[in-house]
């Protein structure tokens, strides 16, 4: 990574991958820098022994033209399948379920091999440097950004630098603020204030596995639900029968999400097991009694899970001295459709301030699919 890149994209979530793909397909040299070991951001799947659990995004709901186009392409390549056409709301006081879906035409999609398969699809053909964290960025006399990276997974902490003519920060706004703040003089006040304005809610995600005999109980119950939400004032926000996404799964696996208010209590706690136990107990009381007694349990803390206060723009652009664009689901909404729009808008802004080439339009999913088939 000694050459000067056209564009460095920081973050391999939905917005970053889409932005990088568009820029790459119109001929720019692009590298994606991702701090974790995988791609997809909150399209996250964890391997646990001989099974997997989707502990981030629950499913895809076809809302918006862009997401519908992506769902069509993912379905064509058998990356996703229909999961359920009904979601439920649970009344914890009576343990009763009521459908929240307005009609039978709504289909919720999931990926049998894990929701991170969607991220891998979007990453097709891209140069991605994983386990590398951006710790500082500095404008240079050559009108580039010098990016200082910290590399994880090595015996001793190591670092390296790269240079890029433009940077896309496709990360949560609170993570972008400390990168921009040391260089505030290079950015407008509106740019920095907008970045500071966006806020997120946290979430705890509990993954729990159960013995094969519980499948018999589930079959006897003729359990209809796959996805259950709870009232806003309840510590447990959502429950999902995760193993039902995989037809050959021998052991039941459920995923539970906390409310934002409950997760706030554990933002700085080292031990999350008491929180997992509490959420499992609530699931046992509200849904099925044995949900509070899994064979194993793991818990994930998402500090930036859901956008609470988005900014009104599709992305933030600072053109001088060197282009920087910030994008993500915190721009104009907080949904997957918004993340896609934001990544596309970011690519457009970068292209405008570089060489103004012809960016792909509606055919972008076909181009990504072509790269996917070539891998």
C-alpha positions as CSV (number, residue, x, y, z in Angstrom):
1,X,0.0,0.0,0.0
2,X,2.9,2.4,-0.8
3,X,1.3,3.8,-4.0
4,X,-1.1,6.8,-3.8
5,X,-4.6,5.6,-4.1
6,X,-7.4,7.5,-5.7
7,X,-9.8,6.7,-2.8
8,X,-9.5,5.1,0.6
9,X,-12.8,3.9,2.0
10,X,-12.8,3.5,5.8
11,X,-15.4,0.9,6.9
12,X,-16.6,-2.2,5.1
13,X,-20.3,-1.8,6.1
14,X,-23.1,-1.4,3.6
15,X,-22.4,2.2,2.7
16,X,-18.6,1.7,2.4
17,X,-18.9,-1.3,0.2
18,X,-21.4,0.2,-2.1
19,X,-19.4,3.4,-2.4
20,X,-16.2,1.5,-3.0
21,X,-17.8,-0.7,-5.6
22,X,-19.2,2.2,-7.7
23,X,-15.9,4.0,-7.6
24,X,-13.9,0.9,-8.6
25,X,-16.3,0.1,-11.5
26,X,-15.7,3.5,-13.0
27,X,-11.9,3.0,-12.9
28,X,-10.6,4.6,-9.7
29,X,-8.0,2.8,-7.6
30,X,-9.8,2.0,-4.3
31,X,-8.9,0.3,-1.1
32,X,-11.3,-0.5,1.8
33,X,-9.9,-0.4,5.3
34,X,-11.9,-2.4,7.9
35,X,-11.0,-2.7,11.6
36,X,-12.7,-6.1,12.1
37,X,-11.9,-9.5,10.5
38,X,-15.0,-9.6,8.3
39,X,-17.1,-7.4,6.1
40,X,-20.7,-6.2,6.2
41,X,-20.7,-4.1,9.4
42,X,-23.9,-4.9,11.3
43,X,-24.7,-7.6,8.7
44,X,-22.9,-9.8,11.2
45,X,-22.7,-13.5,11.7
46,X,-20.7,-15.3,14.4
47,X,-19.5,-18.9,14.0
48,X,-20.0,-20.8,17.3
49,X,-18.7,-24.4,17.2
50,X,-20.5,-26.1,14.3
51,X,-23.2,-23.5,14.0
52,X,-23.7,-19.8,13.2
53,X,-25.8,-17.0,14.6
54,X,-26.8,-13.7,13.1
55,X,-26.2,-11.3,15.9
56,X,-26.5,-8.0,14.0
57,X,-29.1,-7.3,11.3
58,X,-32.1,-9.6,11.7
59,X,-33.4,-9.8,8.1
60,X,-34.0,-7.8,5.0
61,X,-37.4,-6.2,4.5
62,X,-37.9,-5.0,0.9
63,X,-38.5,-1.3,1.6
64,X,-37.2,1.1,-1.0
65,X,-36.2,0.7,-4.7
66,X,-32.5,0.3,-4.0
67,X,-33.0,-2.5,-1.4
68,X,-35.6,-4.2,-3.6
69,X,-33.0,-4.3,-6.4
70,X,-30.4,-5.7,-4.1
71,X,-32.8,-8.3,-2.8
72,X,-33.6,-9.4,-6.3
73,X,-29.9,-9.9,-7.1
74,X,-29.2,-11.7,-3.8
75,X,-32.2,-14.0,-4.4
76,X,-31.1,-14.7,-8.0
77,X,-27.8,-15.9,-6.6
78,X,-29.5,-17.9,-3.8
79,X,-27.7,-15.8,-1.1
80,X,-31.0,-15.0,0.6
81,X,-34.3,-16.8,0.9
82,X,-37.8,-15.9,2.2
83,X,-37.7,-16.4,6.0
84,X,-41.2,-15.4,7.2
85,X,-44.1,-13.2,6.1
86,X,-45.3,-12.4,9.6
87,X,-43.7,-10.6,12.5
88,X,-45.3,-10.5,15.9
89,X,-45.6,-8.2,18.9
90,X,-45.6,-9.8,22.4
91,X,-47.6,-8.5,25.3
92,X,-45.3,-9.5,28.3
93,X,-48.1,-9.2,30.8
94,X,-50.2,-11.8,29.1
95,X,-47.5,-13.6,27.0
96,X,-49.8,-13.2,24.0
97,X,-48.7,-12.6,20.4
98,X,-50.3,-10.5,17.8
99,X,-49.2,-10.1,14.2
100,X,-47.7,-6.8,13.2
101,X,-47.6,-7.5,9.5
102,X,-50.3,-5.7,7.6
103,X,-50.7,-8.3,4.8
104,X,-49.4,-11.6,3.6
105,X,-47.5,-10.0,0.7
106,X,-44.7,-8.8,3.0
107,X,-41.7,-11.1,2.9
108,X,-38.7,-10.9,5.2
109,X,-35.5,-12.4,3.8
110,X,-32.6,-14.0,5.5
111,X,-29.4,-15.7,4.4
112,X,-29.2,-19.4,5.3
113,X,-25.4,-19.2,5.4
114,X,-25.5,-16.1,7.6
115,X,-26.3,-12.4,7.0
116,X,-22.6,-11.6,6.5
117,X,-23.0,-13.4,3.1
118,X,-24.7,-10.2,1.9
119,X,-21.6,-8.2,2.9
120,X,-19.4,-10.7,1.1
121,X,-21.5,-10.2,-2.0
122,X,-21.2,-6.4,-1.8
123,X,-17.4,-6.8,-1.3
124,X,-16.9,-8.7,-4.5
125,X,-13.9,-7.6,-6.5
126,X,-12.8,-5.0,-3.9
127,X,-9.4,-4.8,-2.3
128,X,-10.1,-4.9,1.4
129,X,-7.6,-4.7,4.2
130,X,-9.1,-6.3,7.3
131,X,-8.1,-6.0,11.0
132,X,-6.7,-2.5,10.3
133,X,-7.9,0.5,12.2
134,X,-7.5,4.1,11.0
135,X,-6.1,6.1,14.0
136,X,-5.1,9.4,12.3
137,X,-5.4,11.3,9.0
138,X,-3.4,14.3,7.9
139,X,-3.5,16.4,4.8
140,X,-0.1,16.5,2.9
141,X,1.6,19.0,0.7
142,X,0.9,16.6,-2.3
143,X,-2.8,17.2,-1.8
144,X,-3.5,13.8,-0.4
145,X,-4.5,12.4,2.9
146,X,-1.9,10.5,4.8
147,X,-3.7,7.7,6.7
148,X,-2.1,6.1,9.8
149,X,-3.2,2.6,10.3
150,X,-2.9,0.3,13.3
151,X,-2.8,-3.4,12.4
152,X,-4.4,-6.0,14.6
153,X,-3.6,-9.7,14.9
154,X,0.2,-9.3,15.0
155,X,2.4,-10.4,18.0
156,X,3.5,-6.8,18.5
157,X,1.4,-3.8,17.7
158,X,2.4,-2.6,14.2
159,X,1.4,0.4,12.1
160,X,1.7,1.6,8.5
161,X,0.6,4.5,6.4
162,X,-1.0,5.0,3.0
163,X,-1.9,8.0,1.0
164,X,-5.1,8.7,-0.9
165,X,-6.4,11.5,-3.1
166,X,-9.8,11.3,-1.3
167,X,-11.3,9.5,1.7
168,X,-14.7,8.1,2.4
169,X,-15.4,7.7,6.1
170,X,-18.2,5.1,6.0
171,X,-18.3,4.6,9.8
172,X,-20.7,5.7,12.6
173,X,-20.5,9.5,13.1
174,X,-19.2,9.2,16.7
175,X,-16.3,7.2,15.4
176,X,-15.5,9.7,12.7
177,X,-15.5,12.7,15.1
178,X,-12.1,11.9,16.8
179,X,-10.5,11.4,13.3
180,X,-11.8,14.8,12.1
181,X,-11.3,16.8,15.3
182,X,-7.5,17.1,15.2
183,X,-7.9,18.7,11.7
184,X,-10.9,20.9,12.4
185,X,-9.3,23.9,10.8
186,X,-9.5,22.1,7.4
187,X,-13.3,21.6,7.7
188,X,-16.2,24.0,7.8
189,X,-18.0,24.5,11.1
190,X,-21.2,23.1,9.5
191,X,-19.4,19.9,8.5
192,X,-18.1,19.3,12.0
193,X,-21.3,20.3,13.8
194,X,-23.4,18.0,11.6
195,X,-21.0,15.1,12.3
196,X,-21.3,15.7,16.0
197,X,-25.1,16.0,15.8
198,X,-25.7,12.4,14.7
199,X,-26.4,10.0,17.6
200,X,-26.9,6.2,18.1
201,X,-28.6,3.9,20.5
202,X,-26.8,0.8,21.8
203,X,-28.0,-2.8,21.9
204,X,-27.0,-6.1,23.5
205,X,-27.4,-9.2,21.3
206,X,-27.6,-12.5,23.1
207,X,-27.1,-15.7,21.2
208,X,-28.3,-18.9,22.9
209,X,-28.1,-22.5,21.8
210,X,-30.3,-25.4,23.0
211,X,-30.2,-29.2,22.8
212,X,-31.7,-31.1,19.9
213,X,-34.5,-32.4,22.0
214,X,-35.9,-28.9,22.1
215,X,-36.6,-29.2,18.4
216,X,-39.2,-31.8,19.3
217,X,-40.9,-29.4,21.6
218,X,-40.9,-26.7,19.0
219,X,-42.5,-29.1,16.4
220,X,-45.1,-30.2,18.9
221,X,-46.0,-26.6,19.7
222,X,-46.2,-25.9,15.9
223,X,-44.5,-22.6,16.7
224,X,-45.4,-20.1,14.0
225,X,-43.3,-17.2,15.0
226,X,-39.8,-16.4,13.7
227,X,-39.5,-12.8,14.8
228,X,-41.1,-11.2,17.9
229,X,-40.8,-7.6,19.1
230,X,-41.7,-6.3,22.5
231,X,-43.0,-2.9,23.8
232,X,-40.5,0.0,24.0
233,X,-40.5,0.1,27.8
234,X,-39.4,-3.6,28.1
235,X,-35.8,-4.6,28.6
236,X,-36.1,-7.3,25.9
237,X,-36.7,-5.6,22.5
238,X,-36.7,-8.5,20.1
239,X,-36.4,-12.3,19.9
240,X,-35.6,-14.3,16.8
241,X,-35.7,-18.1,16.1
242,X,-32.4,-17.9,14.3
243,X,-31.9,-21.5,13.5
244,X,-35.2,-21.5,11.5
245,X,-33.2,-19.7,8.8
246,X,-31.3,-22.9,8.2
247,X,-33.4,-25.9,7.3
248,X,-30.9,-28.6,8.3
249,X,-30.1,-27.1,11.7
250,X,-30.2,-29.9,14.3
251,X,-30.1,-27.7,17.4
252,X,-32.4,-24.7,18.1
253,X,-30.6,-21.3,18.3
254,X,-32.3,-18.1,19.3
255,X,-31.1,-14.5,19.2
256,X,-32.4,-11.8,21.6
257,X,-31.8,-8.1,21.4
258,X,-32.1,-5.7,24.4
259,X,-33.7,-2.3,24.4
260,X,-31.5,0.7,24.0
261,X,-32.3,1.8,27.6
262,X,-31.2,-1.5,29.0
263,X,-28.0,-1.6,26.9
264,X,-27.0,1.8,28.2
265,X,-26.6,0.3,31.6
266,X,-23.9,-2.0,30.3
267,X,-21.9,0.3,28.0
268,X,-18.9,0.2,30.2
269,X,-19.4,-3.1,32.0
270,X,-16.7,-5.7,31.5
271,X,-19.0,-8.6,32.5
272,X,-22.1,-8.9,30.3
273,X,-23.3,-12.3,31.6
274,X,-25.8,-10.8,34.1
275,X,-27.4,-8.9,31.3
276,X,-27.6,-12.1,29.2
277,X,-29.2,-14.0,32.1
278,X,-31.8,-11.3,32.6
279,X,-32.8,-11.1,28.9
280,X,-33.1,-14.9,28.8
281,X,-35.3,-15.0,31.8
282,X,-37.6,-12.4,30.2
283,X,-37.7,-14.6,27.0
284,X,-38.6,-17.6,29.2
285,X,-41.4,-15.7,30.9
286,X,-42.8,-14.2,27.7
287,X,-42.4,-16.8,25.0
288,X,-41.2,-20.4,25.9
289,X,-40.2,-21.4,29.4
290,X,-37.0,-23.3,28.5
291,X,-35.5,-20.3,26.7
292,X,-34.0,-19.3,30.0
293,X,-31.9,-22.5,30.2
294,X,-29.6,-22.7,27.1
295,X,-26.7,-25.1,26.6
296,X,-24.5,-22.2,25.8
297,X,-24.8,-18.4,25.6
298,X,-22.8,-15.6,24.1
299,X,-23.4,-11.9,24.1
300,X,-22.3,-9.0,21.8
301,X,-22.4,-5.3,22.7
302,X,-23.3,-3.0,19.8
303,X,-22.4,0.5,20.9
304,X,-23.7,2.0,17.6
305,X,-26.7,-0.3,16.8
306,X,-29.5,2.0,15.8
307,X,-29.5,5.6,14.7
308,X,-31.4,7.8,17.2
309,X,-30.7,11.2,15.7
310,X,-29.8,11.3,11.9
311,X,-28.6,14.3,10.0
312,X,-30.9,15.4,7.1
313,X,-28.3,15.0,4.3
314,X,-27.4,11.8,2.4
315,X,-23.8,12.4,3.2
316,X,-21.3,15.0,4.4
317,X,-18.7,16.4,1.9
318,X,-15.7,18.6,2.5
319,X,-13.9,19.3,-0.7
320,X,-10.8,21.2,0.4
321,X,-7.9,20.8,0.8
322,X,-8.5,17.1,-0.1
323,X,-12.0,15.6,-0.5
324,X,-13.5,13.8,2.5
325,X,-17.0,12.4,2.5
326,X,-18.7,10.9,5.5
327,X,-21.6,8.5,4.9
328,X,-23.7,5.8,6.6
329,X,-27.1,4.9,7.9
330,X,-26.9,8.0,10.2
331,X,-27.5,10.1,7.1
332,X,-31.1,10.9,6.5
333,X,-32.8,8.0,8.2
334,X,-31.2,5.0,9.8
335,X,-32.3,2.0,7.6
336,X,-30.6,-0.2,5.1
337,X,-32.2,1.7,2.2
338,X,-30.7,4.9,3.7
339,X,-27.3,3.2,4.0
340,X,-27.4,2.3,0.3
341,X,-28.4,5.8,-0.7
342,X,-25.7,7.3,1.4
343,X,-23.0,5.1,-0.1
344,X,-24.1,6.0,-3.6
345,X,-24.2,9.7,-2.7
346,X,-20.7,9.5,-1.3
347,X,-19.4,7.9,-4.5
348,X,-21.0,10.6,-6.5
349,X,-19.4,13.4,-4.4
350,X,-16.0,11.8,-4.6
351,X,-16.3,11.4,-8.4
352,X,-17.4,15.0,-8.8
353,X,-14.3,16.3,-7.0
354,X,-11.9,13.9,-8.8
355,X,-12.3,13.1,-12.5
356,X,-16.0,13.2,-13.0
357,X,-16.2,9.9,-14.7
358,X,-19.4,8.0,-15.6
359,X,-20.7,6.3,-12.5
360,X,-22.9,3.2,-12.7
361,X,-26.6,3.8,-12.2
362,X,-29.3,1.2,-11.7
363,X,-27.0,-1.4,-13.2
364,X,-24.8,-1.2,-10.1
365,X,-26.2,-4.5,-8.7
366,X,-25.5,-6.3,-12.0
367,X,-21.9,-5.1,-11.9
368,X,-21.4,-6.3,-8.4
369,X,-23.0,-9.6,-9.3
370,X,-20.7,-10.0,-12.2
371,X,-17.7,-9.5,-9.9
372,X,-19.3,-12.0,-7.4
373,X,-19.6,-14.6,-10.1
374,X,-16.0,-14.0,-11.2
375,X,-14.6,-14.7,-7.7
